[in-house]
């Protein structure tokens, strides 16, 4: 998806459907960008596990930008 791969000027939210946590991490890591990432979820252990796999300088869990 171009919006997930190219720099966009201005605020934007992309929603990409996934079937598994592993697929979600693969999609998130499939870009050249990655200075900061966010993981949102009700299960903190699951969110921590996903954050540990995310290739980004900083990963915030359940914190708005």
PDBQT receptor file of N, H, CA, C and O in Angstrom, charges set to zero:
ATOM      1  N   UNK A   1       0.848  -1.164   0.000  1.00  0.00    +0.000 N 
ATOM      2  CA  UNK A   1       0.000   0.000   0.000  1.00  0.00    +0.000 C 
ATOM      3  C   UNK A   1       0.899   1.234   0.000  1.00  0.00    +0.000 C 
ATOM      4  O   UNK A   1       1.792   1.364   0.838  1.00  0.00    +0.000 OA
ATOM      5  N   UNK A   2       0.657   2.122  -0.935  1.00  0.00    +0.000 N 
ATOM      6  H   UNK A   2      -0.068   2.016  -1.616  1.00  0.00    +0.000 HD
ATOM      7  CA  UNK A   2       1.497   3.308  -1.079  1.00  0.00    +0.000 C 
ATOM      8  C   UNK A   2       1.510   4.166   0.177  1.00  0.00    +0.000 C 
ATOM      9  O   UNK A   2       2.553   4.709   0.541  1.00  0.00    +0.000 OA
ATOM     10  N   UNK A   3       0.363   4.297   0.849  1.00  0.00    +0.000 N 
ATOM     11  H   UNK A   3      -0.484   3.855   0.554  1.00  0.00    +0.000 HD
ATOM     12  CA  UNK A   3       0.308   5.157   2.036  1.00  0.00    +0.000 C 
ATOM     13  C   UNK A   3       1.170   4.626   3.167  1.00  0.00    +0.000 C 
ATOM     14  O   UNK A   3       1.556   5.392   4.049  1.00  0.00    +0.000 OA
ATOM     15  N   UNK A   4       1.483   3.333   3.169  1.00  0.00    +0.000 N 
ATOM     16  H   UNK A   4       1.169   2.710   2.452  1.00  0.00    +0.000 HD
ATOM     17  CA  UNK A   4       2.322   2.755   4.212  1.00  0.00    +0.000 C 
ATOM     18  C   UNK A   4       3.792   2.737   3.811  1.00  0.00    +0.000 C 
ATOM     19  O   UNK A   4       4.655   2.458   4.644  1.00  0.00    +0.000 OA
ATOM     20  N   UNK A   5       4.087   3.029   2.551  1.00  0.00    +0.000 N 
ATOM     21  H   UNK A   5       3.386   3.255   1.875  1.00  0.00    +0.000 HD
ATOM     22  CA  UNK A   5       5.462   2.946   2.069  1.00  0.00    +0.000 C 
ATOM     23  C   UNK A   5       6.069   4.296   1.693  1.00  0.00    +0.000 C 
ATOM     24  O   UNK A   5       7.286   4.400   1.543  1.00  0.00    +0.000 OA
ATOM     25  N   UNK A   6       5.249   5.319   1.540  1.00  0.00    +0.000 N 
ATOM     26  H   UNK A   6       4.260   5.234   1.661  1.00  0.00    +0.000 HD
ATOM     27  CA  UNK A   6       5.739   6.619   1.108  1.00  0.00    +0.000 C 
ATOM     28  C   UNK A   6       5.495   7.666   2.185  1.00  0.00    +0.000 C 
ATOM     29  O   UNK A   6       4.563   7.552   2.980  1.00  0.00    +0.000 OA
ATOM     30  N   UNK A   7       6.346   8.686   2.199  1.00  0.00    +0.000 N 
ATOM     31  H   UNK A   7       7.104   8.778   1.553  1.00  0.00    +0.000 HD
ATOM     32  CA  UNK A   7       6.149   9.777   3.147  1.00  0.00    +0.000 C 
ATOM     33  C   UNK A   7       4.905  10.572   2.778  1.00  0.00    +0.000 C 
ATOM     34  O   UNK A   7       4.758  10.995   1.632  1.00  0.00    +0.000 OA
ATOM     35  N   UNK A   8       4.025  10.776   3.721  1.00  0.00    +0.000 N 
ATOM     36  H   UNK A   8       4.145  10.432   4.653  1.00  0.00    +0.000 HD
ATOM     37  CA  UNK A   8       2.786  11.520   3.497  1.00  0.00    +0.000 C 
ATOM     38  C   UNK A   8       2.864  12.794   4.322  1.00  0.00    +0.000 C 
ATOM     39  O   UNK A   8       3.206  12.751   5.504  1.00  0.00    +0.000 OA
ATOM     40  N   UNK A   9       2.547  13.935   3.702  1.00  0.00    +0.000 N 
ATOM     41  H   UNK A   9       2.269  13.970   2.742  1.00  0.00    +0.000 HD
ATOM     42  CA  UNK A   9       2.568  15.197   4.435  1.00  0.00    +0.000 C 
ATOM     43  C   UNK A   9       1.219  15.384   5.123  1.00  0.00    +0.000 C 
ATOM     44  O   UNK A   9       0.179  15.390   4.465  1.00  0.00    +0.000 OA
ATOM     45  N   UNK A  10       1.237  15.531   6.415  1.00  0.00    +0.000 N 
ATOM     46  H   UNK A  10       2.082  15.526   6.950  1.00  0.00    +0.000 HD
ATOM     47  CA  UNK A  10       0.010  15.771   7.168  1.00  0.00    +0.000 C 
ATOM     48  C   UNK A  10      -0.400  14.548   7.970  1.00  0.00    +0.000 C 
ATOM     49  O   UNK A  10       0.128  13.456   7.758  1.00  0.00    +0.000 OA
ATOM     50  N   UNK A  11      -1.330  14.725   8.880  1.00  0.00    +0.000 N 
ATOM     51  H   UNK A  11      -1.759  15.612   9.052  1.00  0.00    +0.000 HD
ATOM     52  CA  UNK A  11      -1.774  13.616   9.718  1.00  0.00    +0.000 C 
ATOM     53  C   UNK A  11      -2.535  12.575   8.894  1.00  0.00    +0.000 C 
ATOM     54  O   UNK A  11      -3.339  12.914   8.025  1.00  0.00    +0.000 OA
ATOM     55  N   UNK A  12      -2.265  11.314   9.185  1.00  0.00    +0.000 N 
ATOM     56  H   UNK A  12      -1.612  11.039   9.891  1.00  0.00    +0.000 HD
ATOM     57  CA  UNK A  12      -2.909  10.247   8.445  1.00  0.00    +0.000 C 
ATOM     58  C   UNK A  12      -2.901   8.975   9.281  1.00  0.00    +0.000 C 
ATOM     59  O   UNK A  12      -1.971   8.741  10.053  1.00  0.00    +0.000 OA
ATOM     60  N   UNK A  13      -3.916   8.169   9.132  1.00  0.00    +0.000 N 
ATOM     61  H   UNK A  13      -4.672   8.359   8.505  1.00  0.00    +0.000 HD
ATOM     62  CA  UNK A  13      -3.999   6.884   9.804  1.00  0.00    +0.000 C 
ATOM     63  C   UNK A  13      -4.276   5.824   8.760  1.00  0.00    +0.000 C 
ATOM     64  O   UNK A  13      -5.246   5.923   8.010  1.00  0.00    +0.000 OA
ATOM     65  N   UNK A  14      -3.425   4.806   8.708  1.00  0.00    +0.000 N 
ATOM     66  H   UNK A  14      -2.637   4.726   9.317  1.00  0.00    +0.000 HD
ATOM     67  CA  UNK A  14      -3.654   3.671   7.815  1.00  0.00    +0.000 C 
ATOM     68  C   UNK A  14      -4.093   2.487   8.654  1.00  0.00    +0.000 C 
ATOM     69  O   UNK A  14      -3.515   2.211   9.705  1.00  0.00    +0.000 OA
ATOM     70  N   UNK A  15      -5.114   1.792   8.187  1.00  0.00    +0.000 N 
ATOM     71  H   UNK A  15      -5.584   2.016   7.334  1.00  0.00    +0.000 HD
ATOM     72  CA  UNK A  15      -5.567   0.586   8.852  1.00  0.00    +0.000 C 
ATOM     73  C   UNK A  15      -5.347  -0.570   7.887  1.00  0.00    +0.000 C 
ATOM     74  O   UNK A  15      -5.890  -0.580   6.783  1.00  0.00    +0.000 OA
ATOM     75  N   UNK A  16      -4.548  -1.543   8.311  1.00  0.00    +0.000 N 
ATOM     76  H   UNK A  16      -4.107  -1.535   9.208  1.00  0.00    +0.000 HD
ATOM     77  CA  UNK A  16      -4.233  -2.696   7.480  1.00  0.00    +0.000 C 
ATOM     78  C   UNK A  16      -4.694  -3.942   8.225  1.00  0.00    +0.000 C 
ATOM     79  O   UNK A  16      -4.258  -4.202   9.346  1.00  0.00    +0.000 OA
ATOM     80  N   UNK A  17      -5.568  -4.700   7.604  1.00  0.00    +0.000 N 
ATOM     81  H   UNK A  17      -5.923  -4.489   6.693  1.00  0.00    +0.000 HD
ATOM     82  CA  UNK A  17      -6.098  -5.907   8.234  1.00  0.00    +0.000 C 
ATOM     83  C   UNK A  17      -5.026  -7.001   8.275  1.00  0.00    +0.000 C 
ATOM     84  O   UNK A  17      -4.169  -7.091   7.395  1.00  0.00    +0.000 OA
ATOM     85  N   UNK A  18      -5.098  -7.822   9.313  1.00  0.00    +0.000 N 
ATOM     86  H   UNK A  18      -5.794  -7.749  10.028  1.00  0.00    +0.000 HD
ATOM     87  CA  UNK A  18      -4.164  -8.944   9.452  1.00  0.00    +0.000 C 
ATOM     88  C   UNK A  18      -4.899 -10.095  10.137  1.00  0.00    +0.000 C 
ATOM     89  O   UNK A  18      -5.927  -9.891  10.783  1.00  0.00    +0.000 OA
ATOM     90  N   UNK A  19      -4.360 -11.306   9.987  1.00  0.00    +0.000 N 
ATOM     91  H   UNK A  19      -3.525 -11.471   9.463  1.00  0.00    +0.000 HD
ATOM     92  CA  UNK A  19      -4.991 -12.488  10.574  1.00  0.00    +0.000 C 
ATOM     93  C   UNK A  19      -4.313 -12.947  11.857  1.00  0.00    +0.000 C 
ATOM     94  O   UNK A  19      -4.970 -13.507  12.735  1.00  0.00    +0.000 OA
ATOM     95  N   UNK A  20      -3.009 -12.718  11.978  1.00  0.00    +0.000 N 
ATOM     96  H   UNK A  20      -2.476 -12.263  11.265  1.00  0.00    +0.000 HD
ATOM     97  CA  UNK A  20      -2.261 -13.171  13.154  1.00  0.00    +0.000 C 
ATOM     98  C   UNK A  20      -1.363 -12.049  13.657  1.00  0.00    +0.000 C 
ATOM     99  O   UNK A  20      -1.088 -11.089  12.936  1.00  0.00    +0.000 OA
ATOM    100  N   UNK A  21      -0.911 -12.178  14.892  1.00  0.00    +0.000 N 
ATOM    101  H   UNK A  21      -1.133 -12.957  15.477  1.00  0.00    +0.000 HD
ATOM    102  CA  UNK A  21       0.038 -11.205  15.441  1.00  0.00    +0.000 C 
ATOM    103  C   UNK A  21       1.333 -11.197  14.618  1.00  0.00    +0.000 C 
ATOM    104  O   UNK A  21       1.914 -10.140  14.374  1.00  0.00    +0.000 OA
ATOM    105  N   UNK A  22       1.768 -12.362  14.205  1.00  0.00    +0.000 N 
ATOM    106  H   UNK A  22       1.296 -13.221  14.404  1.00  0.00    +0.000 HD
ATOM    107  CA  UNK A  22       3.004 -12.461  13.424  1.00  0.00    +0.000 C 
ATOM    108  C   UNK A  22       2.872 -11.715  12.104  1.00  0.00    +0.000 C 
ATOM    109  O   UNK A  22       3.803 -11.034  11.676  1.00  0.00    +0.000 OA
ATOM    110  N   UNK A  23       1.716 -11.843  11.460  1.00  0.00    +0.000 N 
ATOM    111  H   UNK A  23       0.959 -12.397  11.808  1.00  0.00    +0.000 HD
ATOM    112  CA  UNK A  23       1.481 -11.132  10.208  1.00  0.00    +0.000 C 
ATOM    113  C   UNK A  23       1.451  -9.617  10.449  1.00  0.00    +0.000 C 
ATOM    114  O   UNK A  23       1.953  -8.852   9.625  1.00  0.00    +0.000 OA
ATOM    115  N   UNK A  24       0.876  -9.189  11.552  1.00  0.00    +0.000 N 
ATOM    116  H   UNK A  24       0.469  -9.810  12.221  1.00  0.00    +0.000 HD
ATOM    117  CA  UNK A  24       0.837  -7.760  11.876  1.00  0.00    +0.000 C 
ATOM    118  C   UNK A  24       2.248  -7.205  12.040  1.00  0.00    +0.000 C 
ATOM    119  O   UNK A  24       2.548  -6.119  11.543  1.00  0.00    +0.000 OA
ATOM    120  N   UNK A  25       3.112  -7.936  12.729  1.00  0.00    +0.000 N 
ATOM    121  H   UNK A  25       2.869  -8.818  13.132  1.00  0.00    +0.000 HD
ATOM    122  CA  UNK A  25       4.500  -7.500  12.922  1.00  0.00    +0.000 C 
ATOM    123  C   UNK A  25       5.235  -7.482  11.585  1.00  0.00    +0.000 C 
ATOM    124  O   UNK A  25       6.006  -6.561  11.315  1.00  0.00    +0.000 OA
ATOM    125  N   UNK A  26       5.006  -8.482  10.756  1.00  0.00    +0.000 N 
ATOM    126  H   UNK A  26       4.380  -9.230  10.976  1.00  0.00    +0.000 HD
ATOM    127  CA  UNK A  26       5.640  -8.531   9.435  1.00  0.00    +0.000 C 
ATOM    128  C   UNK A  26       5.234  -7.329   8.586  1.00  0.00    +0.000 C 
ATOM    129  O   UNK A  26       6.075  -6.723   7.922  1.00  0.00    +0.000 OA
ATOM    130  N   UNK A  27       3.952  -6.986   8.607  1.00  0.00    +0.000 N 
ATOM    131  H   UNK A  27       3.269  -7.479   9.146  1.00  0.00    +0.000 HD
ATOM    132  CA  UNK A  27       3.468  -5.814   7.866  1.00  0.00    +0.000 C 
ATOM    133  C   UNK A  27       4.106  -4.539   8.421  1.00  0.00    +0.000 C 
ATOM    134  O   UNK A  27       4.566  -3.689   7.658  1.00  0.00    +0.000 OA
ATOM    135  N   UNK A  28       4.132  -4.410   9.737  1.00  0.00    +0.000 N 
ATOM    136  H   UNK A  28       3.758  -5.100  10.357  1.00  0.00    +0.000 HD
ATOM    137  CA  UNK A  28       4.697  -3.209  10.368  1.00  0.00    +0.000 C 
ATOM    138  C   UNK A  28       6.191  -3.065  10.093  1.00  0.00    +0.000 C 
ATOM    139  O   UNK A  28       6.688  -1.951   9.928  1.00  0.00    +0.000 OA
ATOM    140  N   UNK A  29       6.901  -4.179  10.045  1.00  0.00    +0.000 N 
ATOM    141  H   UNK A  29       6.497  -5.084  10.179  1.00  0.00    +0.000 HD
ATOM    142  CA  UNK A  29       8.344  -4.136   9.804  1.00  0.00    +0.000 C 
ATOM    143  C   UNK A  29       8.680  -4.050   8.315  1.00  0.00    +0.000 C 
ATOM    144  O   UNK A  29       9.850  -3.905   7.962  1.00  0.00    +0.000 OA
ATOM    145  N   UNK A  30       7.682  -4.137   7.439  1.00  0.00    +0.000 N 
ATOM    146  H   UNK A  30       6.732  -4.255   7.727  1.00  0.00    +0.000 HD
ATOM    147  CA  UNK A  30       7.916  -4.140   6.006  1.00  0.00    +0.000 C 
ATOM    148  C   UNK A  30       7.997  -2.761   5.387  1.00  0.00    +0.000 C 
ATOM    149  O   UNK A  30       7.493  -2.552   4.284  1.00  0.00    +0.000 OA
ATOM    150  N   UNK A  31       8.608  -1.830   6.060  1.00  0.00    +0.000 N 
ATOM    151  H   UNK A  31       9.018  -1.999   6.956  1.00  0.00    +0.000 HD
ATOM    152  CA  UNK A  31       8.769  -0.470   5.540  1.00  0.00    +0.000 C 
ATOM    153  C   UNK A  31      10.160   0.044   5.903  1.00  0.00    +0.000 C 
ATOM    154  O   UNK A  31      10.780  -0.432   6.854  1.00  0.00    +0.000 OA
ATOM    155  N   UNK A  32      10.637   1.013   5.139  1.00  0.00    +0.000 N 
ATOM    156  H   UNK A  32      10.134   1.399   4.366  1.00  0.00    +0.000 HD
ATOM    157  CA  UNK A  32      11.948   1.590   5.444  1.00  0.00    +0.000 C 
ATOM    158  C   UNK A  32      11.867   2.571   6.602  1.00  0.00    +0.000 C 
ATOM    159  O   UNK A  32      12.887   2.937   7.186  1.00  0.00    +0.000 OA
ATOM    160  N   UNK A  33      10.652   2.998   6.934  1.00  0.00    +0.000 N 
ATOM    161  H   UNK A  33       9.823   2.701   6.459  1.00  0.00    +0.000 HD
ATOM    162  CA  UNK A  33      10.459   3.932   8.036  1.00  0.00    +0.000 C 
ATOM    163  C   UNK A  33      10.334   3.149   9.335  1.00  0.00    +0.000 C 
ATOM    164  O   UNK A  33       9.884   2.003   9.317  1.00  0.00    +0.000 OA
ATOM    165  N   UNK A  34      10.712   3.727  10.436  1.00  0.00    +0.000 N 
ATOM    166  H   UNK A  34      11.077   4.657  10.451  1.00  0.00    +0.000 HD
ATOM    167  CA  UNK A  34      10.577   3.004  11.683  1.00  0.00    +0.000 C 
ATOM    168  C   UNK A  34      11.229   3.679  12.865  1.00  0.00    +0.000 C 
ATOM    169  O   UNK A  34      11.774   3.002  13.737  1.00  0.00    +0.000 OA
ATOM    170  N   UNK A  35      11.186   4.993  12.915  1.00  0.00    +0.000 N 
ATOM    171  H   UNK A  35      10.743   5.543  12.207  1.00  0.00    +0.000 HD
ATOM    172  CA  UNK A  35      11.764   5.674  14.060  1.00  0.00    +0.000 C 
ATOM    173  C   UNK A  35      10.924   5.467  15.312  1.00  0.00    +0.000 C 
ATOM    174  O   UNK A  35      11.463   5.301  16.407  1.00  0.00    +0.000 OA
ATOM    175  N   UNK A  36       9.608   5.476  15.151  1.00  0.00    +0.000 N 
ATOM    176  H   UNK A  36       9.171   5.611  14.262  1.00  0.00    +0.000 HD
ATOM    177  CA  UNK A  36       8.729   5.307  16.301  1.00  0.00    +0.000 C 
ATOM    178  C   UNK A  36       7.526   4.475  15.884  1.00  0.00    +0.000 C 
ATOM    179  O   UNK A  36       7.029   4.593  14.764  1.00  0.00    +0.000 OA
ATOM    180  N   UNK A  37       7.065   3.629  16.804  1.00  0.00    +0.000 N 
ATOM    181  H   UNK A  37       7.469   3.533  17.714  1.00  0.00    +0.000 HD
ATOM    182  CA  UNK A  37       5.910   2.772  16.531  1.00  0.00    +0.000 C 
ATOM    183  C   UNK A  37       5.014   2.741  17.758  1.00  0.00    +0.000 C 
ATOM    184  O   UNK A  37       5.438   3.062  18.868  1.00  0.00    +0.000 OA
ATOM    185  N   UNK A  38       3.778   2.353  17.538  1.00  0.00    +0.000 N 
ATOM    186  H   UNK A  38       3.433   2.092  16.636  1.00  0.00    +0.000 HD
ATOM    187  CA  UNK A  38       2.796   2.269  18.611  1.00  0.00    +0.000 C 
ATOM    188  C   UNK A  38       2.114   0.915  18.553  1.00  0.00    +0.000 C 
ATOM    189  O   UNK A  38       1.786   0.419  17.475  1.00  0.00    +0.000 OA
ATOM    190  N   UNK A  39       1.904   0.324  19.717  1.00  0.00    +0.000 N 
ATOM    191  H   UNK A  39       2.171   0.727  20.592  1.00  0.00    +0.000 HD
ATOM    192  CA  UNK A  39       1.148  -0.922  19.829  1.00  0.00    +0.000 C 
ATOM    193  C   UNK A  39       0.015  -0.649  20.813  1.00  0.00    +0.000 C 
ATOM    194  O   UNK A  39       0.247  -0.208  21.938  1.00  0.00    +0.000 OA
ATOM    195  N   UNK A  40      -1.212  -0.916  20.373  1.00  0.00    +0.000 N 
ATOM    196  H   UNK A  40      -1.400  -1.275  19.458  1.00  0.00    +0.000 HD
ATOM    197  CA  UNK A  40      -2.381  -0.708  21.221  1.00  0.00    +0.000 C 
ATOM    198  C   UNK A  40      -3.073  -2.046  21.438  1.00  0.00    +0.000 C 
ATOM    199  O   UNK A  40      -3.232  -2.826  20.499  1.00  0.00    +0.000 OA
ATOM    200  N   UNK A  41      -3.486  -2.314  22.675  1.00  0.00    +0.000 N 
ATOM    201  H   UNK A  41      -3.357  -1.680  23.438  1.00  0.00    +0.000 HD
ATOM    202  CA  UNK A  41      -4.224  -3.540  22.944  1.00  0.00    +0.000 C 
ATOM    203  C   UNK A  41      -4.618  -3.652  24.404  1.00  0.00    +0.000 C 
ATOM    204  O   UNK A  41      -4.025  -3.011  25.272  1.00  0.00    +0.000 OA
ATOM    205  N   UNK A  42      -5.616  -4.466  24.663  1.00  0.00    +0.000 N 
ATOM    206  H   UNK A  42      -6.097  -4.986  23.958  1.00  0.00    +0.000 HD
ATOM    207  CA  UNK A  42      -6.094  -4.680  26.027  1.00  0.00    +0.000 C 
ATOM    208  C   UNK A  42      -5.198  -5.635  26.798  1.00  0.00    +0.000 C 
ATOM    209  O   UNK A  42      -5.108  -5.543  28.022  1.00  0.00    +0.000 OA
ATOM    210  N   UNK A  43      -4.532  -6.553  26.099  1.00  0.00    +0.000 N 
ATOM    211  H   UNK A  43      -4.605  -6.628  25.104  1.00  0.00    +0.000 HD
ATOM    212  CA  UNK A  43      -3.661  -7.532  26.734  1.00  0.00    +0.000 C 
ATOM    213  C   UNK A  43      -2.227  -7.003  26.717  1.00  0.00    +0.000 C 
ATOM    214  O   UNK A  43      -1.570  -7.013  25.676  1.00  0.00    +0.000 OA
ATOM    215  N   UNK A  44      -1.750  -6.544  27.864  1.00  0.00    +0.000 N 
ATOM    216  H   UNK A  44      -2.283  -6.535  28.709  1.00  0.00    +0.000 HD
ATOM    217  CA  UNK A  44      -0.427  -5.903  27.942  1.00  0.00    +0.000 C 
ATOM    218  C   UNK A  44       0.695  -6.887  27.638  1.00  0.00    +0.000 C 
ATOM    219  O   UNK A  44       1.680  -6.501  27.009  1.00  0.00    +0.000 OA
ATOM    220  N   UNK A  45       0.583  -8.132  28.058  1.00  0.00    +0.000 N 
ATOM    221  H   UNK A  45      -0.218  -8.446  28.569  1.00  0.00    +0.000 HD
ATOM    222  CA  UNK A  45       1.618  -9.127  27.746  1.00  0.00    +0.000 C 
ATOM    223  C   UNK A  45       1.730  -9.334  26.238  1.00  0.00    +0.000 C 
ATOM    224  O   UNK A  45       2.832  -9.410  25.694  1.00  0.00    +0.000 OA
ATOM    225  N   UNK A  46       0.593  -9.425  25.574  1.00  0.00    +0.000 N 
ATOM    226  H   UNK A  46      -0.303  -9.364  26.016  1.00  0.00    +0.000 HD
ATOM    227  CA  UNK A  46       0.578  -9.591  24.113  1.00  0.00    +0.000 C 
ATOM    228  C   UNK A  46       1.174  -8.359  23.433  1.00  0.00    +0.000 C 
ATOM    229  O   UNK A  46       1.952  -8.488  22.488  1.00  0.00    +0.000 OA
ATOM    230  N   UNK A  47       0.813  -7.163  23.912  1.00  0.00    +0.000 N 
ATOM    231  H   UNK A  47       0.182  -7.058  24.680  1.00  0.00    +0.000 HD
ATOM    232  CA  UNK A  47       1.350  -5.926  23.348  1.00  0.00    +0.000 C 
ATOM    233  C   UNK A  47       2.859  -5.842  23.552  1.00  0.00    +0.000 C 
ATOM    234  O   UNK A  47       3.576  -5.433  22.639  1.00  0.00    +0.000 OA
ATOM    235  N   UNK A  48       3.355  -6.220  24.727  1.00  0.00    +0.000 N 
ATOM    236  H   UNK A  48       2.772  -6.553  25.468  1.00  0.00    +0.000 HD
ATOM    237  CA  UNK A  48       4.801  -6.231  24.982  1.00  0.00    +0.000 C 
ATOM    238  C   UNK A  48       5.521  -7.202  24.054  1.00  0.00    +0.000 C 
ATOM    239  O   UNK A  48       6.602  -6.897  23.549  1.00  0.00    +0.000 OA
ATOM    240  N   UNK A  49       4.924  -8.370  23.829  1.00  0.00    +0.000 N 
ATOM    241  H   UNK A  49       4.046  -8.618  24.239  1.00  0.00    +0.000 HD
ATOM    242  CA  UNK A  49       5.520  -9.367  22.932  1.00  0.00    +0.000 C 
ATOM    243  C   UNK A  49       5.621  -8.819  21.510  1.00  0.00    +0.000 C 
ATOM    244  O   UNK A  49       6.641  -8.995  20.844  1.00  0.00    +0.000 OA
ATOM    245  N   UNK A  50       4.563  -8.157  21.048  1.00  0.00    +0.000 N 
ATOM    246  H   UNK A  50       3.735  -8.014  21.589  1.00  0.00    +0.000 HD
ATOM    247  CA  UNK A  50       4.586  -7.582  19.701  1.00  0.00    +0.000 C 
ATOM    248  C   UNK A  50       5.572  -6.424  19.614  1.00  0.00    +0.000 C 
ATOM    249  O   UNK A  50       6.275  -6.282  18.613  1.00  0.00    +0.000 OA
ATOM    250  N   UNK A  51       5.630  -5.600  20.649  1.00  0.00    +0.000 N 
ATOM    251  H   UNK A  51       5.059  -5.716  21.462  1.00  0.00    +0.000 HD
ATOM    252  CA  UNK A  51       6.548  -4.468  20.654  1.00  0.00    +0.000 C 
ATOM    253  C   UNK A  51       7.997  -4.929  20.594  1.00  0.00    +0.000 C 
ATOM    254  O   UNK A  51       8.828  -4.285  19.954  1.00  0.00    +0.000 OA
ATOM    255  N   UNK A  52       8.304  -6.033  21.253  1.00  0.00    +0.000 N 
ATOM    256  H   UNK A  52       7.629  -6.557  21.774  1.00  0.00    +0.000 HD
ATOM    257  CA  UNK A  52       9.677  -6.555  21.252  1.00  0.00    +0.000 C 
ATOM    258  C   UNK A  52      10.110  -7.013  19.862  1.00  0.00    +0.000 C 
ATOM    259  O   UNK A  52      11.304  -7.041  19.564  1.00  0.00    +0.000 OA
ATOM    260  N   UNK A  53       9.157  -7.369  19.017  1.00  0.00    +0.000 N 
ATOM    261  H   UNK A  53       8.187  -7.347  19.259  1.00  0.00    +0.000 HD
ATOM    262  CA  UNK A  53       9.464  -7.830  17.668  1.00  0.00    +0.000 C 
ATOM    263  C   UNK A  53       9.487  -6.703  16.646  1.00  0.00    +0.000 C 
ATOM    264  O   UNK A  53       9.925  -6.906  15.514  1.00  0.00    +0.000 OA
ATOM    265  N   UNK A  54       9.023  -5.524  17.027  1.00  0.00    +0.000 N 
ATOM    266  H   UNK A  54       8.667  -5.359  17.947  1.00  0.00    +0.000 HD
ATOM    267  CA  UNK A  54       8.910  -4.394  16.105  1.00  0.00    +0.000 C 
ATOM    268  C   UNK A  54      10.260  -3.759  15.878  1.00  0.00    +0.000 C 
ATOM    269  O   UNK A  54      10.950  -3.410  16.836  1.00  0.00    +0.000 OA
ATOM    270  N   UNK A  55      10.648  -3.602  14.626  1.00  0.00    +0.000 N 
ATOM    271  H   UNK A  55      10.088  -3.885  13.848  1.00  0.00    +0.000 HD
ATOM    272  CA  UNK A  55      11.929  -2.996  14.263  1.00  0.00    +0.000 C 
ATOM    273  C   UNK A  55      11.764  -1.482  14.203  1.00  0.00    +0.000 C 
ATOM    274  O   UNK A  55      11.541  -0.914  13.134  1.00  0.00    +0.000 OA
ATOM    275  N   UNK A  56      11.875  -0.839  15.352  1.00  0.00    +0.000 N 
ATOM    276  H   UNK A  56      12.057  -1.300  16.221  1.00  0.00    +0.000 HD
ATOM    277  CA  UNK A  56      11.767   0.621  15.433  1.00  0.00    +0.000 C 
ATOM    278  C   UNK A  56      12.649   1.103  16.572  1.00  0.00    +0.000 C 
ATOM    279  O   UNK A  56      12.955   0.355  17.502  1.00  0.00    +0.000 OA
ATOM    280  N   UNK A  57      13.049   2.351  16.486  1.00  0.00    +0.000 N 
ATOM    281  H   UNK A  57      12.801   2.958  15.731  1.00  0.00    +0.000 HD
ATOM    282  CA  UNK A  57      13.887   2.928  17.543  1.00  0.00    +0.000 C 
ATOM    283  C   UNK A  57      13.138   2.976  18.874  1.00  0.00    +0.000 C 
ATOM    284  O   UNK A  57      13.697   2.649  19.921  1.00  0.00    +0.000 OA
ATOM    285  N   UNK A  58      11.873   3.385  18.825  1.00  0.00    +0.000 N 
ATOM    286  H   UNK A  58      11.419   3.651  17.975  1.00  0.00    +0.000 HD
ATOM    287  CA  UNK A  58      11.037   3.515  20.019  1.00  0.00    +0.000 C 
ATOM    288  C   UNK A  58       9.688   2.878  19.748  1.00  0.00    +0.000 C 
ATOM    289  O   UNK A  58       9.090   3.113  18.698  1.00  0.00    +0.000 OA
ATOM    290  N   UNK A  59       9.199   2.072  20.687  1.00  0.00    +0.000 N 
ATOM    291  H   UNK A  59       9.684   1.882  21.541  1.00  0.00    +0.000 HD
ATOM    292  CA  UNK A  59       7.871   1.497  20.561  1.00  0.00    +0.000 C 
ATOM    293  C   UNK A  59       7.092   1.851  21.820  1.00  0.00    +0.000 C 
ATOM    294  O   UNK A  59       7.487   1.476  22.924  1.00  0.00    +0.000 OA
ATOM    295  N   UNK A  60       5.997   2.568  21.659  1.00  0.00    +0.000 N 
ATOM    296  H   UNK A  60       5.677   2.873  20.762  1.00  0.00    +0.000 HD
ATOM    297  CA  UNK A  60       5.148   2.935  22.786  1.00  0.00    +0.000 C 
ATOM    298  C   UNK A  60       3.947   2.017  22.825  1.00  0.00    +0.000 C 
ATOM    299  O   UNK A  60       3.388   1.680  21.781  1.00  0.00    +0.000 OA
ATOM    300  N   UNK A  61       3.539   1.607  24.022  1.00  0.00    +0.000 N 
ATOM    301  H   UNK A  61       3.993   1.880  24.870  1.00  0.00    +0.000 HD
ATOM    302  CA  UNK A  61       2.406   0.709  24.191  1.00  0.00    +0.000 C 
ATOM    303  C   UNK A  61       1.277   1.457  24.869  1.00  0.00    +0.000 C 
ATOM    304  O   UNK A  61       1.446   2.025  25.948  1.00  0.00    +0.000 OA
ATOM    305  N   UNK A  62       0.105   1.450  24.212  1.00  0.00    +0.000 N 
ATOM    306  H   UNK A  62      -0.033   0.988  23.335  1.00  0.00    +0.000 HD
ATOM    307  CA  UNK A  62      -1.114   2.099  24.719  1.00  0.00    +0.000 C 
ATOM    308  C   UNK A  62      -0.889   3.557  25.108  1.00  0.00    +0.000 C 
ATOM    309  O   UNK A  62      -1.428   4.040  26.104  1.00  0.00    +0.000 OA
ATOM    310  N   UNK A  63      -0.087   4.243  24.308  1.00  0.00    +0.000 N 
ATOM    311  H   UNK A  63       0.351   3.851  23.499  1.00  0.00    +0.000 HD
ATOM    312  CA  UNK A  63       0.160   5.668  24.526  1.00  0.00    +0.000 C 
ATOM    313  C   UNK A  63      -0.132   6.408  23.235  1.00  0.00    +0.000 C 
ATOM    314  O   UNK A  63       0.433   6.063  22.197  1.00  0.00    +0.000 OA
ATOM    315  N   UNK A  64      -0.989   7.408  23.265  1.00  0.00    +0.000 N 
ATOM    316  H   UNK A  64      -1.447   7.688  24.108  1.00  0.00    +0.000 HD
ATOM    317  CA  UNK A  64      -1.238   8.160  22.031  1.00  0.00    +0.000 C 
ATOM    318  C   UNK A  64      -0.019   8.962  21.624  1.00  0.00    +0.000 C 
ATOM    319  O   UNK A  64       0.816   9.304  22.461  1.00  0.00    +0.000 OA
ATOM    320  N   UNK A  65       0.084   9.264  20.324  1.00  0.00    +0.000 N 
ATOM    321  H   UNK A  65      -0.595   8.986  19.644  1.00  0.00    +0.000 HD
ATOM    322  CA  UNK A  65       1.257  10.036  19.845  1.00  0.00    +0.000 C 
ATOM    323  C   UNK A  65       1.315  11.429  20.424  1.00  0.00    +0.000 C 
ATOM    324  O   UNK A  65       2.235  12.187  20.117  1.00  0.00    +0.000 OA
TER     325      UNK A  65
